């Protein structure tokens, strides 16, 4: 079984869009109304929005491949692309999704490690993300990976306000050990 990570480009737009819709829908459809899911998916993953995100120099997307098949992706943001003002020393993981059929193969850890690698290359001291307070599996995973809750913010699913926990991992220990 081989795992590879590849940076996405504008040529990957259609695959990214399909993957985004599928993974987000599979993850959250059972806890949200069809109307709110439809509204969110149309707003967040329409072609223009994803083109804008792919062309932002402060954001990057990476696909993870499992046995040569696209299995998921991560989106990271720095500087003003971050969804919260966290400062120049921080990198945000805005999205990290794995297709249901590829979960439990350690791919989330591969993507998380890729985000940490990028943060270290850019001399960031913190890596952070927002995770829905009801997404217990993801919260447990991030805690296991060394993230701690440092705050919360609102996230809108259609017209419903939800709470995302802000979880942060400090990377200074990596620097003091001479790198990753």
C-alpha positions, 0 to 999 in steps of 0.5 A, spaced: 500 500 500 502 506 497 501 513 500 503 519 496 501 527 497 501 531 491 500 539 491 493 541 487 493 546 482 488 549 478 488 543 473 485 539 479 479 544 480 474 539 478 477 533 482 477 538 488 470 540 487 467 533 487 472 530 493 470 536 497 462 535 496 463 528 497 467 528 503 463 534 507 456 531 505 458 524 508 461 527 514 456 532 516 449 530 512 446 526 518 447 532 523 444 537 519 438 539 515 438 538 507 437 545 506 443 547 510 447 542 507 445 544 500 446 552 501 453 550 504 455 546 499 453 551 494 457 557 497 463 553 499 465 549 493 462 552 487 467 553 481 468 560 482 470 560 490 474 554 489 478 557 483 479 563 488 482 559 493 486 555 489 489 562 486 490 565 493 498 565 494 497 564 502 493 558 501 495 551 499 491 544 497 494 537 497 491 531 495 493 524 499 493 518 494 492 511 497 494 506 492 494 511 486 487 513 488 485 520 490 483 519 498 482 526 501 485 532 501 488 538 506 487 545 505 492 550 509 492 557 510 497 562 512 497 570 513 491 573 511 488 567 508 487 564 515 479 564 517 481 567 524 486 572 525 491 568 529 498 572 527 504 571 522 506 565 526 501 561 525 498 556 520 491 554 519 489 547 517 482 549 514 480 543 511 482 536 512 477 530 509 478 523 507 473 519 503 469 514 508 472 508 504 479 510 505 478 512 513 482 508 518 488 507 514 492 513 517 491 518 511 489 523 516 496 523 520 499 523 513 496 530 511 497 533 518 504 531 518 504 535 511 501 541 514 506 541 520 512 540 515 509 546 511 509 550 517 516 548 519 518 550 512 515 557 513 518 558 520 511 558 523 510 556 531 503 554 531 498 550 527 491 551 528 484 548 526 477 549 527 473 543 528 465 542 530 464 541 537 459 535 535 465 532 531 467 527 536 472 523 532 476 528 529 476 532 536 479 525 539 484 525 533 487 532 534 488 531 541 491 524 540 496 528 535 497 534 540 492 539 539 489 543 545 483 547 545 484 554 545 478 557 543 471 557 539 468 561 533 462 561 530 461 557 523 455 557 519 451 551 516 446 555 511 442 559 516 444 555 522 450 558 527 454 552 530 460 552 534 467 550 532 472 549 537 479 552 535 485 547 537 492 549 536 499 545 536 505 549 538 511 547 534 516 550 538 519 543 541 520 541 533 525 548 533 528 546 539 530 539 537 533 542 530 527 541 526 522 535 524 
